[in-house]
C-alpha cells in the first residue's frame, strides 16, 4: 500500500473523530509547548548570564593578579616588585600574542562631590585608553583621554551614567537626559572636568523594567523624595559598571599616588593589569609568553598569577546544563503521558474497527499493511499534536512574557523545536506499536465475525 | 488440472479440551468456470470450508491447491496475497467500509496490490459498470439500498479479476426480489466465464447453480437431500463428486 495513501487514510481517520483526536493530541500539544517553553526560559536565563559576563569585560579578559610568592621564594618576598608600569611596557613590547594590555591604578576611598550632592563610585581608576576595549565600554558622549591628557596629567574624567544620576539627577527624576560634559566635579576635593560619559549599561531585564516604568505613571509617594531599599537595583555587574569613573593613568599617579599613599612613600604599583589575548584558542601559549616576560621584569620572583574567565564560563554552562536537564526531564514525562493517551485511543479505535480490519484483510491486506496503517495513524496524531504544540508554544512564551515582563525574554530556539517535534513523533511511533501489533495479529475470520 | 483441489482436508478446533471437527476429511475439486453451491444447515461446516477455500483460514490436515499453488502451509502474508489477487469475496452483510464512498470501496483490494491511483479509478469504474452502479460512484454505502450495497461488494470482488469468487449467503440479508436480482447477476457473471462458489443454507438458492455440494457434520454428504433432489433438474454429468439423484 503506497505510503502517501496510508497517510491520507490516517488523516481521514483523525478527521472523522475530530474531538477525540484533539483531546488525544492535547497531551502532545502540552508536552511540546512545555518543552519548548522550558527551553526558551532557560535560553533567556543563559542570555542574561552571558550579558553579565560581557559587562565584566567578556570571556577573553585575563586578570594579572598579585600573588604570594611560592614557598621556595619566601626569603625574596620583600623584594617582590609588584605590578608596575615596567611590566606593562615589557608586555607591550615583548609579548606579541597579547592583543590588549590595560594598566589600572586605582584611587581608593574616593568621594565625588558636586554642590551638595555626593557619590561613592564603584571604582575610581587611572587608565589608558586601552581600558575601553578591555572592559567593553561604549563612549556615548564626549571623548576619551588623549595622549596630551596623559602627558600633562590633566584633571579630566570620564564617568558612567550612574554617577551622572547621583550628582546631576537621572533622566527619570528630571525628565530629560543631562549630559554633564564640561561640568566640574570634585574627586576627593580636587576639581576634575568631565570630558566624556559612557552609555548606560543594562541587561535586557533592567531595560524592560525601565521601559515598563515609563508607560506606567509614577506612583505618588507621600513624604520627602527618597529611594526605596538599600540594595543595589538590577544586575550588580551592570550597576558596578555604570558607577565607574576613569581618569588618565598619569593623573592618578601625580595627583593621588606620587605624594605618598602609605606612610608617605610613593607607591608606583598598579592595582591591576588586564590582558586580552589575540586568539582565545592560543590562550595557553600567550599566557606562557606573558609569564616569561614578567619573570624577567620581576627578576625571577613569581609574585603574580593569571585568572581567566574560563571558570566563570564553565559555571554558567553547568548551570544551564542542569536547568536544561531538569526541564527536559519534566517535559519528556509530559510527552510520555501524551503518548500513553495516544496508545489508549488507538487501542479503543482499533477495537471499534475490528470488523473493518477484517474486511481489509479479506480483500488482501497483509498484517504488515494493517500494522503500518495503525502506526501511521498514531504518528499522524502525534505529528498534528506536535505541529499544534509548536504553535501553542509561541503563545505560551507570549503568555510567559506578559506574566513576568521584566524577566529575560524567553527565546524559542530551533533546536528545542526540533527536539520536541522529533520526540513527539518518536512517542507516536512507540505508542502506536502495541495497538498496531494487536491489529495486525487479528485473525481475518474472527475479525469479520466480530460484532 | 482443476482450479481448486482439496485433498483430505480437516479442520479441528480445540474447545475446552473437546475436539470439534468442523471439517472431516473433505476432498473436492472445482474446475475453472464452474458455478457451484455449497449447501448445508448452519453448523455443518460449510462456512469453514469456504474460509479454507478462500484462504481466510488454514486447514489442520490435508492439502489444498489453488490455481497451481499449494496453500495449506502458506504464511499469513502469502494467504493475504492469494486473497488479494485470486479470490473475491461477497458477504451476507456486504462488509463495505462505511467511511469510504462506493468507488473507494471498490478500489480497496487494488490499494493492497499496489496499483496506481489512475489505473485504480479506471478499473473501479469498469467494475461498477459491470454491476450497473456507475451513477452511485460517489455515494456512501449508507446511502444505498441493500441490493445496491451488495452489488458494490460484487464489484469489489470483481475488480482485481480474481480466479474464483466466493459468495457467503449473498442474498441472506435481502428481500426475495432483490435477492433474485443478485442471483441473476451471479448467473450472468458465470456465463461470462467466472468461477463462482455460492455458500448458502437455502436449497432454493442453491438450485440456480449447475453443481451442488452438501455439507453435513463436516463431511460432504454422499446422499443428496430429498428437497435438493426435487430441484436437481439442471444437474450436469460433469459433477462426478456427487451421485446423480436418479441413480
Contacts between the chains, C-beta under 8 A, distances in Angstrom:
chain1	res1	chain2	res2	distance
A	1	B	111	5.4
A	1	B	112	5.8
A	1	B	114	7.0
A	2	B	111	7.7
A	2	B	114	6.9
A	2	B	116	7.9
A	5	B	111	6.2
A	5	B	117	7.9
A	12	B	99	6.9
A	13	B	99	7.8
A	16	B	99	6.1
A	355	B	95	7.4
A	356	B	97	5.7
A	358	B	95	7.8
A	359	B	95	4.7
A	359	B	96	7.7
A	359	B	97	6.3
A	359	B	108	7.9
A	360	B	97	7.9
A	360	B	108	6.9
A	360	B	112	7.5
A	361	B	80	6.8
A	361	B	83	7.7
A	362	B	54	8.0
A	362	B	56	6.4
A	362	B	83	6.4
A	362	B	89	5.3
A	362	B	91	8.0
A	362	B	95	7.3
A	363	B	83	6.8
A	363	B	84	6.7
A	363	B	89	7.0
A	363	B	108	5.4
A	363	B	109	4.2
A	363	B	112	6.7
A	363	B	156	6.8
A	364	B	80	5.4
A	364	B	81	6.8
A	364	B	83	4.7
A	364	B	84	2.3
A	364	B	85	7.1
A	364	B	109	5.4
A	364	B	112	4.4
A	364	B	113	6.6
A	364	B	160	7.6
A	365	B	80	6.4
A	365	B	84	7.9
A	365	B	112	5.0
A	366	B	76	7.2
A	366	B	77	5.0
A	366	B	80	4.1
A	366	B	81	7.3
A	366	B	112	7.3
A	367	B	76	5.6
A	367	B	77	7.0
A	367	B	80	7.3
A	368	B	77	7.2
A	369	B	80	7.9
A	369	B	112	5.9
A	444	B	56	4.9
A	444	B	57	7.9
A	445	B	51	5.5
A	445	B	56	5.3
A	445	B	57	5.7
A	448	B	56	7.9
A	448	B	91	7.4
A	448	B	95	6.9
